[in-house]
Amino acid sequence: MDTIILKVYGPNKFQFRNKSLFLPELTCRAYKDLTTTEIQSRNSSRPYLRKFVLHAKPQDEYLPKVEVFETLAKESDKVIYILKITFSAPKLLYWNSLQEVTDKDKQSIIYALKSSLVKVGIAVESDVIENARIEAVHFCKNVPLPKTITMREILAELAKVDINKVVDVTDRIWKNGGRVLQIFSGTIEYTFYDKISDSMRPKNKRSDKSHIDHERAIVEAYKLQDKEVFRYEYRIKKTQTVRAKINKLLGREPKTPVVFNDLFTPSLHKNIILQTWHGLIQRPENQLALFETTNKLGLLLHIFGKARKQSESGHSMNNAFISYGIATAIKDHGVKEIRGVVNEGWNKDHPERFTKKIKVASGLIDGLPYSNNITFIDKALERFELISLASLQKGI
């Protein structure tokens, strides 16, 4: 995993020894100190009364982003303070996110986080960190690429997929000259990029902007400038979605609070990466975008063969021709583009009709493998080998 956002709810869960480091300067109030407008804000959509952001001097060690929110308790006349901590787990330990953390690193991360906060006058006990609520978390995996596979080719293929089931609301963003692909819908985001090239780009153009000098030093020290490392990040960006996704994997009730300790459940990280990756590439429409074929005639013959085994009727032949058209269109132009074209010329009230045809087409290309690029990434994720300093020393 990489980025984690924790929330610690007071009182008496944290202490500030230098409130002047916050902007504005941190001051604490009681309910009697609030204005009438502030008291009435409890019934509004405003999430907090005041916000304080840590502005400490640069440290020799990694420093998380720290914010404090002043808000009203929902069911009592009390002012409460919430400590929000945003940090990168691998950078907290290694100053870079080429190296990866595992579910065995919990105590090391807690110790490092606690120590970094103490240096700026924030005292939080280990058990408080361990039980802090998770607001967002980015699960990720690095895959070193051989010279026969390029990041640009992989991204070009993944750009053709979609993650929404029926209604076309998925969005995607290309960044850094086509080196970063982000596919997102709601509070879920899939991000793919080359970790090496991202580390070497100017800070204002990076996907990951913090602590660039240390990560670049790792790249240069191990002579990785000419290598490529495929990075897959599955980002869960809101508390409610965190609960839904992680509790499902843990076999718990959906509304169970997810805390920091839960992230280190054995195999949770691996399971989330594999389930989300497989869920992406195994969607019927995405199978049509990612399959391997040497030529279109071979594809047509494969579809005819599969359709004939099901039935030799005219209806089966029609399905074969329709499926061939859908498969080649999606392979060439991508799911989102083809859905858009179909929706413009079809009844937008019944997108499920096209979805059914996509499912039929996916069934008729069954037996065709994924492309070489996608197959390589799939097998590497299945192995889930730890990228550590030792593996970087061996070279890619």
C-alpha positions as CSV (number, residue, x, y, z in Angstrom):
1,M,0.0,0.0,0.0
2,D,1.0,3.6,-0.3
3,T,-1.1,6.6,0.7
4,I,-3.2,6.3,3.8
5,I,-5.4,8.9,5.4
6,L,-6.2,8.4,9.1
7,K,-8.6,10.2,11.3
8,V,-8.3,10.4,15.1
9,Y,-11.3,11.6,17.0
10,G,-10.7,13.4,20.3
11,P,-10.9,14.1,23.1
12,N,-7.7,13.0,24.9
13,K,-6.4,11.0,21.9
14,F,-3.7,13.5,20.9
15,Q,-1.8,16.5,22.3
16,F,-0.2,19.5,20.7
17,R,3.0,20.9,22.2
18,N,3.5,23.7,19.7
19,K,0.2,25.0,18.4
20,S,2.0,27.9,16.6
21,L,3.1,25.5,13.9
22,F,-0.4,25.4,12.6
23,L,-1.9,28.0,10.2
24,P,-4.0,29.6,11.5
25,E,-2.5,29.1,15.0
26,L,-4.3,26.3,16.7
27,T,-6.7,27.4,19.5
28,C,-9.2,25.2,21.2
29,R,-12.7,26.3,22.3
30,A,-15.6,25.2,24.4
31,Y,-19.2,25.2,23.3
32,K,-19.8,28.4,25.2
33,D,-17.2,30.2,23.0
34,L,-19.1,29.6,19.8
35,T,-21.2,32.1,18.0
36,T,-24.9,31.6,17.3
37,T,-24.1,31.1,13.6
38,E,-21.6,28.4,14.4
39,I,-24.0,26.6,16.7
40,Q,-26.7,26.6,14.0
41,S,-24.2,25.2,11.4
42,R,-24.7,21.8,13.0
43,N,-27.9,21.4,10.8
44,S,-26.1,22.5,7.7
45,S,-24.0,20.6,5.2
46,R,-20.8,22.3,6.5
47,P,-18.5,19.6,7.7
48,Y,-16.5,21.6,10.2
49,L,-16.2,25.0,12.0
50,R,-12.5,25.7,11.6
51,K,-9.6,24.0,9.9
52,F,-5.9,24.1,10.9
53,V,-3.0,22.9,8.8
54,L,0.5,22.0,10.0
55,H,3.2,24.3,8.5
56,A,6.3,23.0,10.0
57,K,9.8,23.6,8.7
58,P,11.3,20.9,6.4
59,Q,12.5,17.9,8.3
60,D,15.4,15.6,7.8
61,E,12.8,12.8,8.0
62,Y,9.6,12.2,6.2
63,L,6.8,14.4,7.6
64,P,3.1,13.5,7.0
65,K,0.5,16.1,6.1
66,V,-1.4,17.0,9.3
67,E,-4.8,18.8,9.5
68,V,-7.0,19.5,12.5
69,F,-10.8,20.0,12.2
70,E,-13.0,21.7,14.8
71,T,-16.5,20.5,14.6
72,L,-19.7,20.0,16.7
73,A,-20.7,16.6,18.1
74,K,-23.9,15.5,16.5
75,E,-25.8,14.6,19.7
76,S,-24.3,16.8,22.3
77,D,-23.3,20.4,22.9
78,K,-19.6,19.7,22.7
79,V,-16.8,21.0,20.4
80,I,-14.6,18.1,19.2
81,Y,-11.3,18.1,17.4
82,I,-10.4,15.6,14.7
83,L,-6.8,14.9,13.8
84,K,-6.3,14.0,10.1
85,I,-3.0,12.5,9.0
86,T,-2.1,11.8,5.4
87,F,1.1,9.9,4.6
88,S,2.8,7.4,2.3
89,A,3.6,4.2,4.2
90,P,6.7,3.3,2.0
91,K,8.1,6.8,2.1
92,L,7.7,6.9,5.8
93,L,10.0,3.9,6.0
94,Y,12.2,4.3,2.9
95,W,11.8,7.8,1.5
96,N,10.6,6.3,-1.7
97,S,7.7,4.1,-3.0
98,L,9.7,1.9,-5.3
99,Q,10.3,-0.3,-2.3
100,E,7.1,-1.8,-1.0
101,V,5.6,-2.4,2.5
102,T,3.8,-5.6,3.6
103,D,1.4,-6.6,6.2
104,K,4.4,-7.4,8.5
105,D,5.5,-3.8,8.6
106,K,2.7,-2.5,10.9
107,Q,4.8,-1.9,14.0
108,S,7.6,-0.3,12.0
109,I,5.1,2.1,10.3
110,I,3.4,3.0,13.6
111,Y,6.8,3.7,15.2
112,A,8.0,5.8,12.3
113,L,4.7,7.7,12.2
114,K,4.6,8.4,15.9
115,S,8.3,9.5,15.8
116,S,7.7,11.9,12.9
117,L,4.7,13.5,14.6
118,V,6.6,13.9,17.9
119,K,9.3,16.0,16.0
120,V,6.6,18.6,15.3
121,G,5.1,18.5,18.7
122,I,2.2,16.1,18.1
123,A,1.9,13.3,20.6
124,V,-0.2,10.3,19.6
125,E,0.1,6.9,21.3
126,S,0.7,3.7,19.3
127,D,-2.7,2.2,20.2
128,V,-4.5,5.4,19.1
129,I,-2.8,5.1,15.7
130,E,-3.6,1.4,15.4
131,N,-7.3,2.2,16.0
132,A,-7.5,5.3,13.9
133,R,-10.3,5.4,11.3
134,I,-9.3,5.0,7.7
135,E,-10.7,7.8,5.4
136,A,-8.8,6.8,2.3
137,V,-6.2,4.2,1.2
138,H,-4.2,3.5,-2.0
139,F,-3.3,-0.1,-2.5
140,C,-0.5,-0.5,-5.1
141,K,1.9,-2.9,-6.7
142,N,5.1,-2.3,-8.7
143,V,6.0,-4.7,-11.6
144,P,9.5,-4.3,-13.2
145,L,9.2,-4.6,-17.0
146,P,11.5,-6.5,-19.4
147,K,12.9,-4.6,-22.4
148,T,10.4,-6.6,-24.6
149,I,7.4,-4.9,-23.0
150,T,7.0,-1.1,-22.9
151,M,4.8,0.9,-20.5
152,R,3.4,2.9,-23.4
153,E,2.0,-0.2,-25.1
154,I,0.4,-1.4,-21.8
155,L,-1.2,2.0,-21.2
156,A,-2.5,2.1,-24.8
157,E,-4.3,-1.2,-24.2
158,L,-5.6,-0.3,-20.7
159,A,-6.9,3.0,-22.0
160,K,-9.5,1.0,-23.9
161,V,-11.2,-0.5,-20.8
162,D,-14.2,0.7,-18.8
163,I,-15.2,0.2,-15.2
164,N,-18.9,1.1,-15.1
165,K,-21.5,-1.6,-15.4
166,V,-24.3,0.0,-17.4
167,V,-24.4,3.8,-17.5
168,D,-21.4,5.4,-19.2
169,V,-20.1,7.6,-16.4
170,T,-16.5,6.4,-16.2
171,D,-13.9,9.1,-16.8
172,R,-10.2,8.9,-17.7
173,I,-7.3,11.3,-17.6
174,W,-4.0,11.1,-19.5
175,K,-1.2,12.9,-17.8
176,N,2.5,13.6,-18.4
177,G,2.4,13.1,-22.2
178,G,0.5,9.9,-22.0
179,R,2.7,8.3,-19.3
180,V,0.0,8.3,-16.6
181,L,-3.5,6.8,-17.1
182,Q,-6.3,7.4,-14.5
183,I,-9.6,5.6,-14.8
184,F,-12.2,6.6,-12.2
185,S,-15.8,6.4,-11.3
186,G,-17.2,8.0,-8.1
187,T,-14.8,7.3,-5.2
188,I,-12.8,4.5,-6.9
189,E,-9.8,5.2,-9.1
190,Y,-7.5,2.9,-11.1
191,T,-4.1,4.6,-11.8
192,F,-1.3,3.1,-14.0
193,Y,2.0,4.7,-14.7
194,D,5.8,4.1,-15.0
195,K,7.2,4.6,-11.5
196,I,10.8,5.2,-12.8
197,S,9.9,7.9,-15.3
198,D,7.6,9.5,-12.8
199,S,10.4,9.7,-10.3
200,M,12.7,11.5,-12.8
201,R,10.2,14.1,-14.0
202,P,10.2,17.7,-12.6
203,K,8.2,17.9,-9.4
204,N,5.3,19.9,-10.8
205,K,4.7,17.3,-13.5
206,R,4.9,14.2,-11.4
207,S,2.0,11.9,-10.5
208,D,3.5,11.5,-7.1
209,K,4.9,15.0,-6.1
210,S,6.3,14.6,-2.6
211,H,10.0,14.0,-1.6
212,I,11.2,13.7,-5.2
213,D,14.9,14.2,-4.4
214,H,15.1,11.0,-2.2
215,E,13.3,8.8,-4.7
216,R,15.4,10.2,-7.6
217,A,18.5,9.4,-5.6
218,I,17.4,5.7,-5.3
219,V,16.8,5.5,-9.1
220,E,20.2,7.0,-9.8
221,A,22.0,4.9,-7.2
222,Y,20.8,1.7,-8.7
223,K,21.1,2.9,-12.3
224,L,17.4,2.4,-13.0
225,Q,17.0,5.5,-15.3
226,D,16.6,3.4,-18.4
227,K,14.3,0.8,-16.8
228,E,10.5,0.8,-16.6
229,V,8.4,-0.2,-13.6
230,F,4.7,-0.7,-14.1
231,R,2.7,0.7,-11.2
232,Y,-0.9,-0.2,-10.5
233,E,-2.7,1.8,-7.8
234,Y,-6.2,1.1,-6.7
235,R,-7.3,4.2,-4.8
236,I,-10.3,4.1,-2.4
237,K,-11.0,7.8,-1.6
238,K,-13.9,8.0,0.9
239,T,-14.7,6.5,4.3
240,Q,-17.9,4.9,3.2
241,T,-16.3,3.2,0.2
242,V,-13.4,2.1,2.3
243,R,-15.8,0.3,4.7
244,A,-17.8,-1.3,1.8
245,K,-14.7,-2.6,0.0
246,I,-12.6,-3.8,2.9
247,N,-15.3,-5.1,5.1
248,K,-16.5,-7.3,2.2
249,L,-13.1,-8.9,1.9
250,L,-12.9,-9.3,5.7
251,G,-16.3,-10.9,5.9
252,R,-17.7,-8.2,8.2
253,E,-20.8,-6.1,8.3
254,P,-20.6,-3.3,5.7
255,K,-20.9,-0.4,8.3
256,T,-18.1,-1.8,10.5
257,P,-15.5,1.0,11.0
258,V,-12.2,0.2,9.2
259,V,-9.2,1.1,11.3
260,F,-5.4,1.3,10.6
261,N,-4.9,-2.2,12.1
262,D,-7.3,-3.7,9.6
263,L,-5.0,-2.8,6.7
264,F,-2.4,-5.2,7.9
265,T,-4.7,-8.3,7.9
266,P,-2.6,-11.0,6.2
267,S,-3.1,-11.1,2.4
268,L,-5.5,-8.2,2.4
269,H,-3.2,-6.1,0.2
270,K,-2.7,-8.9,-2.2
271,N,-6.3,-9.9,-2.4
272,I,-7.4,-6.3,-3.1
273,I,-4.9,-5.9,-5.9
274,L,-5.7,-9.2,-7.5
275,Q,-9.5,-8.9,-7.1
276,T,-9.6,-5.4,-8.5
277,W,-7.2,-6.2,-11.4
278,H,-9.1,-9.3,-12.3
279,G,-12.4,-7.5,-11.9
280,L,-11.1,-5.0,-14.4
281,I,-9.7,-7.2,-17.1
282,Q,-12.4,-9.9,-16.8
283,R,-15.3,-7.7,-17.4
284,P,-16.9,-8.8,-20.7
285,E,-16.4,-5.5,-22.5
286,N,-12.8,-5.3,-21.3
287,Q,-12.1,-8.8,-22.5
288,L,-13.0,-7.6,-25.9
289,A,-10.5,-4.7,-25.5
290,L,-7.6,-6.7,-24.2
291,F,-7.6,-10.1,-26.1
292,E,-4.8,-11.2,-28.4
293,T,-5.4,-11.8,-32.1
294,T,-3.0,-12.0,-35.0
295,N,-5.5,-11.0,-37.7
296,K,-9.2,-10.1,-38.1
297,L,-9.9,-13.1,-40.3
298,G,-8.6,-15.4,-37.6
299,L,-10.9,-13.6,-35.1
300,L,-13.9,-14.1,-37.4
301,L,-13.2,-17.8,-37.9
302,H,-12.8,-18.2,-34.1
303,I,-16.1,-16.5,-33.5
304,F,-17.8,-18.6,-36.3
305,G,-16.4,-21.8,-34.7
306,K,-17.7,-20.9,-31.2
307,A,-21.1,-19.8,-32.6
308,R,-21.5,-23.0,-34.7
309,K,-21.0,-25.2,-31.7
310,Q,-23.8,-23.4,-29.9
311,S,-26.2,-23.6,-32.9
312,E,-26.2,-23.7,-36.7
313,S,-29.3,-21.5,-37.0
314,G,-29.5,-18.2,-38.8
315,H,-29.8,-16.5,-35.5
316,S,-26.5,-17.9,-34.3
317,M,-24.9,-16.7,-37.5
318,N,-26.3,-13.2,-36.9
319,N,-24.9,-13.2,-33.4
320,A,-21.5,-14.2,-34.8
321,F,-21.4,-11.3,-37.3
322,I,-22.7,-8.8,-34.7
323,S,-20.1,-10.1,-32.2
324,Y,-17.3,-9.8,-34.7
325,G,-18.3,-6.2,-35.3
326,I,-18.5,-5.4,-31.6
327,A,-15.2,-7.2,-30.9
328,T,-13.2,-5.4,-33.6
329,A,-14.7,-2.0,-32.8
330,I,-13.9,-2.2,-29.1
331,K,-10.5,-3.7,-29.8
332,D,-9.7,-0.8,-32.1
333,H,-11.4,2.1,-30.4
334,G,-12.1,1.1,-26.7
335,V,-15.2,0.4,-24.7
336,K,-16.1,4.0,-23.8
337,E,-15.8,5.3,-27.3
338,I,-18.0,2.5,-28.7
339,R,-20.6,2.8,-26.0
340,G,-20.8,6.5,-26.8
341,V,-21.3,5.9,-30.5
342,V,-24.0,3.3,-29.8
343,N,-25.8,5.4,-27.3
344,E,-25.9,8.4,-29.7
345,G,-27.7,6.3,-32.3
346,W,-29.7,4.0,-30.1
347,N,-32.3,4.3,-27.4
348,K,-30.4,5.7,-24.4
349,D,-33.2,4.5,-22.1
350,H,-32.1,0.8,-22.6
351,P,-28.3,0.6,-22.5
352,E,-28.6,-2.9,-21.1
353,R,-29.5,-4.1,-24.6
354,F,-26.0,-3.3,-25.9
355,T,-24.5,-4.7,-22.7
356,K,-26.2,-8.0,-23.4
357,K,-24.7,-8.0,-26.9
358,I,-21.3,-7.3,-25.5
359,K,-21.7,-10.3,-23.2
360,V,-22.5,-12.5,-26.1
361,A,-19.5,-11.3,-28.0
362,S,-17.3,-11.9,-25.0
363,G,-18.5,-15.5,-24.8
364,L,-17.7,-16.0,-28.5
365,I,-14.1,-14.9,-28.2
366,D,-13.7,-17.3,-25.2
367,G,-10.4,-19.2,-25.7
368,L,-8.5,-16.3,-27.1
369,P,-5.8,-15.3,-24.6
370,Y,-5.1,-11.8,-23.3
371,S,-2.5,-9.8,-25.2
372,N,1.2,-10.5,-24.3
373,N,1.4,-7.3,-22.3
374,I,-1.7,-7.9,-20.2
375,T,-0.7,-11.6,-19.7
376,F,2.7,-10.5,-18.4
377,I,1.2,-8.0,-15.9
378,D,-1.4,-10.6,-14.8
379,K,1.2,-13.2,-14.0
380,A,3.4,-10.8,-12.2
381,L,0.6,-9.6,-10.0
382,E,-0.3,-13.2,-9.3
383,R,3.2,-13.9,-8.1
384,F,3.1,-10.7,-6.0
385,E,6.8,-10.6,-5.4
386,L,8.0,-7.9,-3.0
387,I,10.0,-5.1,-4.5
388,S,12.6,-4.4,-1.9
389,L,16.1,-2.8,-1.7
390,A,17.5,-6.3,-2.2
391,S,15.5,-6.8,-5.5
392,L,16.5,-3.4,-6.7
393,Q,20.2,-4.3,-6.1
394,K,19.8,-7.3,-8.3
395,G,18.5,-5.1,-11.0
396,I,15.4,-5.4,-13.2
